């Protein structure tokens, strides 16, 4: 169903069973997959590729030019997977040629009211951003991350899989997988154990991850020393292997 007040470019590609509500604007070079719903007043700019069964609530702005002074109108992309929910006022910007020219969002994510995803971000699957989260440019967020309300994530930071960022924090360095961060001082508070249990991690794997956390945060090791210690343990635990690989590639240092 397409509302008569919607403005849709003849060059846009609209899939089957798509609902486009009142006063939506769909630009040139936009692809919207089957089963998507645009509630009302949604703006989608190109080049944007949207997968299947995504829902966009009123006043969300998807695929707009980025807020980067280096951007000079070059053709760049936004790629969105399937089954995502974009609540009221969510903003997502396309990439820049200074990176890979694309912003990427996976599948089954929930972006709550007024959350912002800047240019060149790469987000995985099953991510939740609560209200008013601000994700700066070039940030990478891996699968199953939960970000509490009003968190700000600095540009180029990386957030590892299954991490939990508590409300109101400012993330200035990389957050390793599984780590739970809370407070405005961004002090690591242990492992996101409850989240891991909900996702089917068994007790042995959670204990291995907890021991790895102690190596990183409780035994006075440098990152290089922690990598050396954990490298001898990673064969017996996929979680430890994930943490070790993350530490090896943490370009901004990690939260301490």
HUJO-V963118 format. One record per residue. N is the residue number from 1. PHI is phi in radians with two decimals (NA if undefined). D_LAST is the distance of its C-alpha to the last C-alpha in Angstrom with 2 decimals. Layout:
N	PHI	D_LAST
N	PHI	D_LAST
This chain:
1	NA	51.15
2	-2.11	50.80
3	-1.22	51.52
4	-1.12	54.18
5	-1.51	52.05
6	-1.22	49.31
7	-1.94	49.38
8	-2.20	48.79
9	-1.13	49.35
10	-1.13	52.01
11	-1.57	49.61
12	-1.33	46.97
13	-1.99	46.97
14	-1.98	46.90
15	-1.31	46.80
16	-1.45	48.84
17	0.98	48.52
18	-1.62	46.30
19	-1.89	46.46
20	-2.16	46.13
21	-1.47	46.65
22	-1.07	48.07
23	1.11	47.18
24	-1.35	44.72
25	-2.23	44.64
26	-2.05	44.22
27	-1.49	44.21
28	-1.03	45.62
29	0.98	43.90
30	-1.96	42.16
31	-2.04	42.35
32	-2.06	41.93
33	-1.31	42.10
34	-1.00	44.28
35	1.34	43.74
36	-1.31	41.44
37	-2.24	41.90
38	-1.96	41.52
39	-1.10	42.27
40	-2.97	43.38
41	0.95	42.54
42	-1.63	40.13
43	-2.00	39.96
44	-2.19	39.22
45	-1.82	39.44
46	-1.80	39.86
47	-1.51	39.05
48	-2.33	37.44
49	-2.05	37.80
50	-1.97	37.31
51	-1.33	37.75
52	-1.64	39.52
53	1.02	39.34
54	-1.60	36.81
55	-2.10	37.30
56	-2.10	36.80
57	-1.51	37.34
58	-1.03	39.01
59	1.19	37.83
60	-1.33	35.18
61	-2.11	35.14
62	-2.11	34.55
63	1.42	34.65
64	-1.29	35.19
65	-0.96	34.79
66	-1.39	31.24
67	-1.64	30.07
68	-2.37	29.66
69	-1.11	32.11
70	-1.31	32.39
71	-1.23	33.86
72	-2.18	37.63
73	1.49	38.99
74	-1.12	38.46
75	-1.22	38.91
76	-2.34	35.57
77	-2.21	34.72
78	-2.24	33.03
79	-2.14	33.11
80	-2.15	32.68
81	-1.38	33.18
82	-1.98	34.96
83	1.07	34.83
84	-1.66	32.28
85	-2.20	32.63
86	-1.95	32.11
87	-1.41	32.69
88	-1.02	34.21
89	1.30	33.14
90	-1.21	30.63
91	-2.15	30.41
92	-2.36	29.72
93	-1.89	30.43
94	-1.26	31.73
95	-1.42	30.20
96	-2.29	30.96
97	-1.27	32.63
98	-1.26	29.77
99	-2.05	27.88
100	-1.75	29.80
101	1.15	31.93
102	-2.67	30.81
103	-1.81	28.54
104	-2.22	28.35
105	-2.19	27.93
106	-1.36	28.54
107	-2.19	30.43
108	1.10	30.38
109	-1.70	27.75
110	-2.13	28.01
111	-1.99	27.30
112	-1.39	28.03
113	-0.93	29.76
114	1.11	28.88
115	-1.30	25.87
116	-2.25	25.67
117	-2.11	24.95
118	-1.46	25.34
119	-1.08	26.96
120	1.18	26.01
121	-1.29	23.51
122	-2.20	23.71
123	-1.98	23.28
124	-1.46	24.15
125	-1.86	26.06
126	1.03	25.85
127	-1.70	23.22
128	-2.13	23.39
129	-1.93	22.56
130	-1.35	23.56
131	-0.97	25.53
132	1.15	24.62
133	-1.26	21.56
134	-2.09	21.38
135	-1.85	20.28
136	-1.33	20.69
137	-1.12	22.44
138	1.19	21.61
139	-1.39	18.87
140	-1.99	18.98
141	-2.17	18.51
142	-1.49	19.54
143	-1.04	21.83
144	1.12	21.57
145	-1.36	18.60
146	-2.05	19.12
147	-2.08	18.05
148	-1.24	19.00
149	-1.01	21.31
150	1.12	20.73
151	-1.31	17.31
152	-1.97	17.05
153	-1.99	15.53
154	-1.19	15.66
155	-0.99	18.05
156	1.24	17.40
157	-1.26	14.17
158	-2.14	14.37
159	-2.12	13.82
160	-1.32	14.70
161	-1.01	17.59
162	1.20	17.71
163	-1.25	14.38
164	-2.29	14.85
165	-1.88	13.70
166	-1.21	15.08
167	-1.02	17.63
168	1.43	17.26
169	-1.41	13.68
170	-2.04	13.11
171	-1.67	11.10
172	-1.89	10.68
173	-2.37	8.85
174	-1.18	9.69
175	-1.93	9.13
176	-1.11	10.42
177	-0.96	13.69
178	1.34	14.28
179	-1.38	10.90
180	-1.85	11.66
181	-2.04	9.82
182	-2.50	11.85
183	1.53	12.67
184	-1.23	12.86
185	-1.51	9.72
186	1.00	7.81
187	-1.52	6.16
188	-1.03	6.38
189	-2.07	9.91
190	1.96	11.27
191	-1.69	13.50
192	-1.33	15.91
193	-1.09	18.79
194	-1.10	21.46
195	-1.09	21.12
196	-1.18	21.46
197	-1.08	24.51
198	-1.10	26.09
199	-1.67	25.86
200	1.59	27.58
201	-1.20	24.99
202	-1.43	26.74
203	-1.07	25.60
204	-1.12	25.31
205	-1.18	23.07
206	-1.11	20.74
207	-1.13	20.70
208	-1.10	19.94
209	-1.18	16.90
210	-1.09	15.78
211	-1.13	16.43
212	-1.14	14.42
213	-1.02	11.36
214	-1.11	12.11
215	-1.07	12.50
216	-1.34	9.09
217	-2.02	7.18
218	-2.08	10.23
219	-1.96	12.39
220	1.30	10.93
221	-1.44	11.38
222	-1.26	10.59
223	-1.07	10.32
224	-1.09	14.09
225	-1.16	14.75
226	-1.10	13.08
227	-1.05	15.22
228	-1.10	18.20
229	-1.18	17.94
230	-1.22	17.45
231	-1.08	20.22
232	-1.40	22.66
233	-1.90	21.90
234	-1.17	21.73
235	-1.14	25.53
236	-1.63	25.73
237	-2.63	23.20
238	-1.17	22.91
239	-1.14	19.56
240	-1.12	18.12
241	-1.06	19.90
242	-1.13	18.33
243	-1.13	14.73
244	-1.09	15.88
245	-1.10	17.61
246	-1.08	14.75
247	-1.06	12.56
248	-1.09	15.78
249	-1.89	16.17
250	-1.37	12.82
251	-1.34	14.41
252	-1.75	11.93
253	1.38	8.93
254	-2.00	6.26
255	-1.08	3.82
256	-2.22	0.00
